[in-house]
């Protein structure tokens, strides 16, 4: 039996930080209907639908309870990456701390964002989870030629974009990438989903994809003001081979 002091030290050891890398191409009215004025300006960090608007990544997460901005760095005005943001979610008792690294890509450089996301998913990133949150560019163009990285470990991914199961799924598979959650319908890739994903990861880690999916469904139903059944239809099913069985009391629909 371990001495009491040793048990106390083990109990006090903090859980390792779970890192989530998020690629956010700003909404571009040249590609989709983002809204009036700067909501669809592909380089407006302050007002873009996916970054500075009420449910945009930086504005929403920087104000979410338990989330705190730890770092912010702007790129050159003409660069593909306009801003990098580090946000941490404080861990409650029994939770893991979560750190999000968000890349705000200019909407008119979405192809650079797509290539960088796929390379990160293929193993260029060291994050525990890689996320795309924005327009499904693969609905508009052929997939870029991204190769598996020799010796690299593909990362689990979540793709918050319209119909990502249909368009991203076949591209991720040959890269050896395991999708955690994809989507089946048109949808809004808004930042409350990132909040829900980070919070569920803090509680469950990445070994329970059904729990992560449940958190996304619940958040989408709440903010879109739709039924849970309707929200559930947006996200791809978690198959038994991909993780644990669904959380009791929250059957997949």
Phi and psi in degrees as GROMACS dihedral restraints (atoms count N, CA, C in turn):
[ dihedral_restraints ]
;  ai    aj    ak    al  type     phi  dphi    fc
    3     4     5     6     1   -69.5    20    10
    4     5     6     7     1   142.9    20    10
    6     7     8     9     1   -58.3    20    10
    7     8     9    10     1   154.5    20    10
    9    10    11    12     1   -58.1    20    10
   10    11    12    13     1   -40.8    20    10
   12    13    14    15     1   -61.7    20    10
   13    14    15    16     1   -42.9    20    10
   15    16    17    18     1   -63.4    20    10
   16    17    18    19     1   -41.5    20    10
   18    19    20    21     1   -61.7    20    10
   19    20    21    22     1   -39.6    20    10
   21    22    23    24     1   -64.4    20    10
   22    23    24    25     1   -41.2    20    10
   24    25    26    27     1   -65.5    20    10
   25    26    27    28     1   -40.6    20    10
   27    28    29    30     1   -64.1    20    10
   28    29    30    31     1   -41.1    20    10
   30    31    32    33     1   -65.6    20    10
   31    32    33    34     1   -29.2    20    10
   33    34    35    36     1   -85.2    20    10
   34    35    36    37     1    -9.5    20    10
   36    37    38    39     1   -63.6    20    10
   37    38    39    40     1   121.1    20    10
   39    40    41    42     1   -68.3    20    10
   40    41    42    43     1   147.8    20    10
   42    43    44    45     1   -69.2    20    10
   43    44    45    46     1   146.5    20    10
   45    46    47    48     1   -64.7    20    10
   46    47    48    49     1   148.4    20    10
   48    49    50    51     1   -72.0    20    10
   49    50    51    52     1   132.4    20    10
   51    52    53    54     1   -90.4    20    10
   52    53    54    55     1   125.4    20    10
   54    55    56    57     1  -104.9    20    10
   55    56    57    58     1   130.1    20    10
   57    58    59    60     1  -121.0    20    10
   58    59    60    61     1   121.4    20    10
   60    61    62    63     1  -102.2    20    10
   61    62    63    64     1   126.7    20    10
   63    64    65    66     1  -121.6    20    10
   64    65    66    67     1   126.9    20    10
   66    67    68    69     1  -103.6    20    10
   67    68    69    70     1   118.3    20    10
   69    70    71    72     1  -122.2    20    10
   70    71    72    73     1    96.5    20    10
   72    73    74    75     1   -76.0    20    10
   73    74    75    76     1   124.4    20    10
   75    76    77    78     1   -61.4    20    10
   76    77    78    79     1   148.0    20    10
   78    79    80    81     1   -65.8    20    10
   79    80    81    82     1   141.1    20    10
   81    82    83    84     1  -130.9    20    10
   82    83    84    85     1   117.0    20    10
   84    85    86    87     1   -62.4    20    10
   85    86    87    88     1   -15.5    20    10
   87    88    89    90     1   -73.5    20    10
   88    89    90    91     1   -16.8    20    10
   90    91    92    93     1  -109.0    20    10
   91    92    93    94     1   -44.7    20    10
   93    94    95    96     1  -142.2    20    10
   94    95    96    97     1   168.8    20    10
   96    97    98    99     1   -81.2    20    10
   97    98    99   100     1   105.1    20    10
   99   100   101   102     1   -94.6    20    10
  100   101   102   103     1   -22.5    20    10
  102   103   104   105     1   129.9    20    10
  103   104   105   106     1  -179.3    20    10
  105   106   107   108     1   -78.7    20    10
  106   107   108   109     1   153.6    20    10
  108   109   110   111     1    59.0    20    10
  109   110   111   112     1  -136.8    20    10
  111   112   113   114     1   -69.7    20    10
  112   113   114   115     1    -9.0    20    10
  114   115   116   117     1   -58.3    20    10
  115   116   117   118     1   -29.6    20    10
  117   118   119   120     1  -109.2    20    10
  118   119   120   121     1    12.5    20    10
  120   121   122   123     1   -75.3    20    10
  121   122   123   124     1   116.4    20    10
  123   124   125   126     1   -68.7    20    10
  124   125   126   127     1    -4.6    20    10
  126   127   128   129     1  -127.0    20    10
  127   128   129   130     1    15.1    20    10
  129   130   131   132     1   -94.0    20    10
  130   131   132   133     1    98.3    20    10
  132   133   134   135     1   -67.5    20    10
  133   134   135   136     1   -29.1    20    10
  135   136   137   138     1   -76.2    20    10
  136   137   138   139     1   -31.0    20    10
  138   139   140   141     1  -129.9    20    10
  139   140   141   142     1    -2.8    20    10
  141   142   143   144     1   -60.9    20    10
  142   143   144   145     1   142.8    20    10
  144   145   146   147     1   -53.4    20    10
  145   146   147   148     1   -38.8    20    10
  147   148   149   150     1   -95.0    20    10
  148   149   150   151     1    -1.1    20    10
  150   151   152   153     1  -131.4    20    10
  151   152   153   154     1   -54.3    20    10
  153   154   155   156     1  -105.1    20    10
  154   155   156   157     1    -9.0    20    10
  156   157   158   159     1   -73.9    20    10
  157   158   159   160     1   177.2    20    10
  159   160   161   162     1   -54.0    20    10
  160   161   162   163     1   -40.4    20    10
  162   163   164   165     1  -106.8    20    10
  163   164   165   166     1    19.7    20    10
  165   166   167   168     1   -75.6    20    10
  166   167   168   169     1   158.7    20    10
  168   169   170   171     1   -58.7    20    10
  169   170   171   172     1   -52.3    20    10
  171   172   173   174     1   -72.1    20    10
  172   173   174   175     1   -47.6    20    10
  174   175   176   177     1   -62.3    20    10
  175   176   177   178     1   -44.4    20    10
  177   178   179   180     1   -71.0    20    10
  178   179   180   181     1   -49.5    20    10
  180   181   182   183     1   -70.1    20    10
  181   182   183   184     1   -33.6    20    10
  183   184   185   186     1   -67.7    20    10
  184   185   186   187     1   -17.2    20    10
  186   187   188   189     1  -108.0    20    10
  187   188   189   190     1    -3.6    20    10
  189   190   191   192     1   -71.7    20    10
  190   191   192   193     1   138.9    20    10
  192   193   194   195     1   -58.2    20    10
  193   194   195   196     1   131.4    20    10
  195   196   197   198     1    87.3    20    10
  196   197   198   199     1    -5.9    20    10
  198   199   200   201     1  -106.4    20    10
  199   200   201   202     1   140.4    20    10
  201   202   203   204     1  -141.0    20    10
  202   203   204   205     1   134.3    20    10
  204   205   206   207     1   -73.2    20    10
  205   206   207   208     1   125.0    20    10
  207   208   209   210     1  -107.5    20    10
  208   209   210   211     1   -18.4    20    10
  210   211   212   213     1  -164.0    20    10
  211   212   213   214     1   146.6    20    10
  213   214   215   216     1  -146.7    20    10
  214   215   216   217     1   128.1    20    10
  216   217   218   219     1  -138.2    20    10
  217   218   219   220     1   126.7    20    10
  219   220   221   222     1   -95.4    20    10
  220   221   222   223     1   142.8    20    10
  222   223   224   225     1   -90.0    20    10
  223   224   225   226     1   173.6    20    10
  225   226   227   228     1   -58.1    20    10
  226   227   228   229     1   152.4    20    10
  228   229   230   231     1   -58.9    20    10
  229   230   231   232     1   -29.8    20    10
  231   232   233   234     1   -99.1    20    10
  232   233   234   235     1    10.1    20    10
  234   235   236   237     1   -85.2    20    10
  235   236   237   238     1   166.0    20    10
  237   238   239   240     1   -71.2    20    10
  238   239   240   241     1   -40.8    20    10
  240   241   242   243     1   -95.1    20    10
  241   242   243   244     1   111.3    20    10
  243   244   245   246     1   -81.6    20    10
  244   245   246   247     1   -32.8    20    10
  246   247   248   249     1  -156.4    20    10
  247   248   249   250     1   143.9    20    10
  249   250   251   252     1  -117.1    20    10
  250   251   252   253     1   135.2    20    10
  252   253   254   255     1  -131.3    20    10
  253   254   255   256     1   132.6    20    10
  255   256   257   258     1  -111.7    20    10
  256   257   258   259     1   121.8    20    10
  258   259   260   261     1  -127.0    20    10
  259   260   261   262     1   134.2    20    10
  261   262   263   264     1  -114.1    20    10
  262   263   264   265     1   143.4    20    10
  264   265   266   267     1  -105.6    20    10
  265   266   267   268     1   121.7    20    10
  267   268   269   270     1   -65.1    20    10
  268   269   270   271     1   140.5    20    10
  270   271   272   273     1   -91.9    20    10
  271   272   273   274     1   125.9    20    10
  273   274   275   276     1   -78.9    20    10
  274   275   276   277     1   177.2    20    10
  276   277   278   279     1   -58.7    20    10
  277   278   279   280     1   129.6    20    10
  279   280   281   282     1    82.9    20    10
  280   281   282   283     1     0.3    20    10
  282   283   284   285     1  -102.8    20    10
  283   284   285   286     1   164.9    20    10
  285   286   287   288     1   -96.0    20    10
  286   287   288   289     1   141.9    20    10
  288   289   290   291     1   -69.9    20    10
  289   290   291   292     1   144.3    20    10
  291   292   293   294     1  -125.2    20    10
  292   293   294   295     1   133.3    20    10
  294   295   296   297     1  -119.2    20    10
  295   296   297   298     1   128.6    20    10
  297   298   299   300     1  -108.3    20    10
  298   299   300   301     1   130.1    20    10
  300   301   302   303     1  -109.7    20    10
  301   302   303   304     1   112.7    20    10
  303   304   305   306     1  -107.8    20    10
  304   305   306   307     1   133.6    20    10
  306   307   308   309     1  -110.2    20    10
  307   308   309   310     1   119.0    20    10
  309   310   311   312     1   -93.7    20    10
  310   311   312   313     1   107.8    20    10
  312   313   314   315     1   -93.5    20    10
  313   314   315   316     1   140.3    20    10
  315   316   317   318     1   -57.8    20    10
  316   317   318   319     1   134.8    20    10
  318   319   320   321     1   -60.7    20    10
  319   320   321   322     1   -28.1    20    10
  321   322   323   324     1   -82.7    20    10
  322   323   324   325     1     3.2    20    10
  324   325   326   327     1  -120.8    20    10
  325   326   327   328     1    33.5    20    10
  327   328   329   330     1   -62.6    20    10
  328   329   330   331     1   -28.3    20    10
  330   331   332   333     1   -66.7    20    10
  331   332   333   334     1   -35.4    20    10
  333   334   335   336     1   -64.9    20    10
  334   335   336   337     1   -40.3    20    10
  336   337   338   339     1   -61.4    20    10
  337   338   339   340     1   -43.8    20    10
  339   340   341   342     1   -61.8    20    10
  340   341   342   343     1   -46.7    20    10
  342   343   344   345     1   -64.4    20    10
  343   344   345   346     1   -41.8    20    10
  345   346   347   348     1   -66.2    20    10
  346   347   348   349     1   -38.3    20    10
  348   349   350   351     1   -62.8    20    10
  349   350   351   352     1   -46.7    20    10
  351   352   353   354     1   -65.7    20    10
  352   353   354   355     1   -37.6    20    10
  354   355   356   357     1   -65.7    20    10
  355   356   357   358     1   -41.3    20    10
  357   358   359   360     1   -61.5    20    10
  358   359   360   361     1   -44.2    20    10
  360   361   362   363     1   -63.7    20    10
  361   362   363   364     1   -33.7    20    10
  363   364   365   366     1   -75.5    20    10
  364   365   366   367     1    -8.3    20    10
  366   367   368   369     1   129.6    20    10
  367   368   369   370     1    -0.3    20    10
  369   370   371   372     1   -71.8    20    10
  370   371   372   373     1   -23.6    20    10
  372   373   374   375     1   -89.7    20    10
  373   374   375   376     1   149.9    20    10
  375   376   377   378     1  -102.8    20    10
  376   377   378   379     1     5.5    20    10
  378   379   380   381     1   -67.8    20    10
  379   380   381   382     1   158.3    20    10
  381   382   383   384     1   -77.0    20    10
  382   383   384   385     1   -25.0    20    10
  384   385   386   387     1  -148.0    20    10
  385   386   387   388     1   138.1    20    10
  387   388   389   390     1  -117.2    20    10
  388   389   390   391     1   133.1    20    10
  390   391   392   393     1  -128.2    20    10
  391   392   393   394     1   137.4    20    10
  393   394   395   396     1  -107.0    20    10
  394   395   396   397     1   129.9    20    10
  396   397   398   399     1  -135.8    20    10
  397   398   399   400     1    94.7    20    10
  399   400   401   402     1   170.4    20    10
  400   401   402   403     1  -163.4    20    10
  402   403   404   405     1   -62.3    20    10
  403   404   405   406     1   142.0    20    10
  405   406   407   408     1   -80.5    20    10
  406   407   408   409     1    91.5    20    10
  408   409   410   411     1   -64.6    20    10
  409   410   411   412     1   -24.3    20    10
  411   412   413   414     1   -71.8    20    10
  412   413   414   415     1    -8.8    20    10
  414   415   416   417     1   -74.9    20    10
  415   416   417   418     1   -17.3    20    10
  417   418   419   420     1  -105.5    20    10
  418   419   420   421     1   -23.3    20    10
  420   421   422   423     1  -146.2    20    10
  421   422   423   424     1   167.5    20    10
  423   424   425   426     1   -74.0    20    10
  424   425   426   427     1   152.8    20    10
  426   427   428   429     1   -63.6    20    10
  427   428   429   430     1   144.2    20    10
  429   430   431   432     1   -69.9    20    10
  430   431   432   433     1   156.7    20    10
  432   433   434   435     1   -83.2    20    10
  433   434   435   436     1    91.6    20    10
  435   436   437   438     1  -110.6    20    10
  436   437   438   439     1   131.2    20    10
  438   439   440   441     1  -103.6    20    10
  439   440   441   442     1   153.4    20    10
  441   442   443   444     1   -62.3    20    10
  442   443   444   445     1   139.8    20    10
  444   445   446   447     1   -87.4    20    10
  445   446   447   448     1   122.3    20    10
  447   448   449   450     1   -57.5    20    10
  448   449   450   451     1   127.5    20    10
  450   451   452   453     1    77.6    20    10
  451   452   453   454     1    -5.4    20    10
  453   454   455   456     1   -85.6    20    10
  454   455   456   457     1   153.1    20    10
  456   457   458   459     1  -101.3    20    10
  457   458   459   460     1   113.1    20    10
  459   460   461   462     1   -57.2    20    10
  460   461   462   463     1   146.9    20    10
  462   463   464   465     1  -100.1    20    10
  463   464   465   466     1   148.6    20    10
  465   466   467   468     1   -63.4    20    10
  466   467   468   469     1   147.3    20    10
  468   469   470   471     1  -133.1    20    10
  469   470   471   472     1   154.7    20    10
  471   472   473   474     1  -125.0    20    10
  472   473   474   475     1   131.2    20    10
  474   475   476   477     1  -118.0    20    10
  475   476   477   478     1   106.0    20    10
  477   478   479   480     1   -96.3    20    10
  478   479   480   481     1    89.1    20    10
  480   481   482   483     1  -160.1    20    10
  481   482   483   484     1   161.0    20    10
  483   484   485   486     1   -60.7    20    10
  484   485   486   487     1   128.2    20    10
  486   487   488   489     1    51.9    20    10
  487   488   489   490     1    44.6    20    10
  489   490   491   492     1   -71.3    20    10
  490   491   492   493     1   -24.7    20    10
  492   493   494   495     1   -60.5    20    10
  493   494   495   496     1   -42.5    20    10
  495   496   497   498     1   -72.8    20    10
  496   497   498   499     1   -40.4    20    10
  498   499   500   501     1   -98.3    20    10
  499   500   501   502     1   -38.3    20    10
  501   502   503   504     1   -87.4    20    10
  502   503   504   505     1   -33.8    20    10
  504   505   506   507     1   -51.0    20    10
  505   506   507   508     1   -52.0    20    10
  507   508   509   510     1   -67.0    20    10
  508   509   510   511     1   -20.5    20    10
  510   511   512   513     1   -83.1    20    10
  511   512   513   514     1   -35.9    20    10
  513   514   515   516     1   -74.0    20    10
  514   515   516   517     1   -33.3    20    10
  516   517   518   519     1   -58.2    20    10
  517   518   519   520     1   -49.5    20    10
  519   520   521   522     1   -68.2    20    10
  520   521   522   523     1   -14.1    20    10
  522   523   524   525     1   -85.1    20    10
  523   524   525   526     1    -2.9    20    10
  525   526   527   528     1    77.0    20    10
  526   527   528   529     1    18.3    20    10
  528   529   530   531     1   -87.7    20    10
  529   530   531   532     1   135.7    20    10
  531   532   533   534     1   -98.3    20    10
  532   533   534   535     1   109.3    20    10
  534   535   536   537     1   -70.0    20    10
  535   536   537   538     1   134.7    20    10
  537   538   539   540     1   -87.7    20    10
  538   539   540   541     1   -50.1    20    10
  540   541   542   543     1  -142.3    20    10
  541   542   543   544     1   130.5    20    10
  543   544   545   546     1  -121.5    20    10
  544   545   546   547     1  -175.7    20    10
  546   547   548   549     1  -126.7    20    10
  547   548   549   550     1   158.6    20    10
  549   550   551   552     1  -116.1    20    10
  550   551   552   553     1   -12.5    20    10
  552   553   554   555     1  -133.9    20    10
  553   554   555   556     1   178.4    20    10
  555   556   557   558     1   -64.1    20    10
  556   557   558   559     1   145.9    20    10
  558   559   560   561     1  -160.8    20    10
  559   560   561   562     1   168.1    20    10
  561   562   563   564     1  -105.1    20    10
  562   563   564   565     1   114.0    20    10
  564   565   566   567     1   -83.9    20    10
  565   566   567   568     1    64.8    20    10
  567   568   569   570     1   -94.1    20    10
  568   569   570   571     1   165.9    20    10
  570   571   572   573     1   -73.7    20    10
  571   572   573   574     1   -17.0    20    10
  573   574   575   576     1   -63.4    20    10
  574   575   576   577     1   -23.8    20    10
  576   577   578   579     1   -71.5    20    10
  577   578   579   580     1   -36.0    20    10
  579   580   581   582     1   -66.7    20    10
  580   581   582   583     1   -39.7    20    10
  582   583   584   585     1   -61.1    20    10
  583   584   585   586     1   -46.3    20    10
  585   586   587   588     1   -64.0    20    10
  586   587   588   589     1   -40.3    20    10
  588   589   590   591     1   -64.8    20    10
  589   590   591   592     1   -44.9    20    10
  591   592   593   594     1   -64.5    20    10
  592   593   594   595     1   -41.3    20    10
  594   595   596   597     1   -67.5    20    10
  595   596   597   598     1   -41.2    20    10
  597   598   599   600     1   -66.9    20    10
  598   599   600   601     1   -37.0    20    10
  600   601   602   603     1   -64.9    20    10
  601   602   603   604     1   -38.5    20    10
  603   604   605   606     1   -60.6    20    10
  604   605   606   607     1   -36.9    20    10
  606   607   608   609     1   -84.8    20    10
  607   608   609   610     1   -36.7    20    10
  609   610   611   612     1  -116.9    20    10
  610   611   612   613     1   -10.5    20    10
  612   613   614   615     1    71.4    20    10
  613   614   615   616     1  -160.0    20    10
  615   616   617   618     1  -108.7    20    10
  616   617   618   619     1    10.5    20    10
  618   619   620   621     1   -93.3    20    10
  619   620   621   622     1    -2.1    20    10
  621   622   623   624     1  -124.6    20    10
  622   623   624   625     1    75.3    20    10
  624   625   626   627     1   -59.3    20    10
  625   626   627   628     1   -29.2    20    10
  627   628   629   630     1   -63.1    20    10
  628   629   630   631     1   -37.7    20    10
  630   631   632   633     1   -69.3    20    10
  631   632   633   634     1   -36.6    20    10
  633   634   635   636     1   -66.4    20    10
  634   635   636   637     1   -41.9    20    10
  636   637   638   639     1   -62.7    20    10
  637   638   639   640     1   -42.7    20    10
  639   640   641   642     1   -58.1    20    10
  640   641   642   643     1   -43.3    20    10
  642   643   644   645     1   -63.1    20    10
  643   644   645   646     1   -40.4    20    10
  645   646   647   648     1   -66.4    20    10
  646   647   648   649     1   -42.7    20    10
  648   649   650   651     1   -60.9    20    10
  649   650   651   652     1   -46.5    20    10
  651   652   653   654     1   -62.9    20    10
  652   653   654   655     1   -43.4    20    10
  654   655   656   657     1   -65.9    20    10
  655   656   657   658     1   -40.7    20    10
  657   658   659   660     1   -66.3    20    10
  658   659   660   661     1   -41.3    20    10
  660   661   662   663     1   -62.3    20    10
  661   662   663   664     1   -41.1    20    10
  663   664   665   666     1   -66.7    20    10
  664   665   666   667     1   -51.0    20    10
  666   667   668   669     1   -79.2    20    10
  667   668   669   670     1   -29.3    20    10
  669   670   671   672     1   -85.6    20    10
  670   671   672   673     1    -8.6    20    10
  672   673   674   675     1    57.1    20    10
  673   674   675   676     1    51.1    20    10
  675   676   677   678     1  -126.5    20    10
  676   677   678   679     1   170.2    20    10
  678   679   680   681     1   -70.8    20    10
  679   680   681   682     1   158.2    20    10
  681   682   683   684     1   -63.6    20    10
  682   683   684   685     1   -34.6    20    10
  684   685   686   687     1   -61.8    20    10
  685   686   687   688     1   -43.0    20    10
  687   688   689   690     1   -65.4    20    10
  688   689   690   691     1   -41.8    20    10
  690   691   692   693     1   -64.6    20    10
  691   692   693   694     1   -37.5    20    10
  693   694   695   696     1   -63.8    20    10
  694   695   696   697     1   -30.1    20    10
  696   697   698   699     1   -68.9    20    10
  697   698   699   700     1   -16.9    20    10
  699   700   701   702     1   -73.7    20    10
  700   701   702   703     1   -34.4    20    10
  702   703   704   705     1  -103.5    20    10
  703   704   705   706     1   141.8    20    10
  705   706   707   708     1   -63.2    20    10
  706   707   708   709     1   151.1    20    10
  708   709   710   711     1   -70.2    20    10
  709   710   711   712     1   150.1    20    10
  711   712   713   714     1   -94.4    20    10
  712   713   714   715     1   118.3    20    10
  714   715   716   717     1   -84.0    20    10
  715   716   717   718     1   149.0    20    10
  717   718   719   720     1   -53.5    20    10
  718   719   720   721     1   -34.5    20    10
  720   721   722   723     1   -69.3    20    10
  721   722   723   724     1   -16.9    20    10
  723   724   725   726     1   -90.3    20    10
  724   725   726   727     1   -12.2    20    10
  726   727   728   729     1   175.4    20    10
  727   728   729   730     1  -162.9    20    10
  729   730   731   732     1   -72.6    20    10
  730   731   732   733     1   168.7    20    10
  732   733   734   735     1   -69.5    20    10
  733   734   735   736     1   159.9    20    10
  735   736   737   738     1   -57.2    20    10
  736   737   738   739     1   152.6    20    10
  738   739   740   741     1   -61.8    20    10
  739   740   741   742     1   132.8    20    10
  741   742   743   744     1   -54.7    20    10
  742   743   744   745     1   136.0    20    10
  744   745   746   747     1    87.6    20    10
  745   746   747   748     1    -4.8    20    10
  747   748   749   750     1  -128.9    20    10
  748   749   750   751     1    67.3    20    10
  750   751   752   753     1   -65.3    20    10
  751   752   753   754     1   146.7    20    10
  753   754   755   756     1   -72.6    20    10
  754   755   756   757     1   145.8    20    10
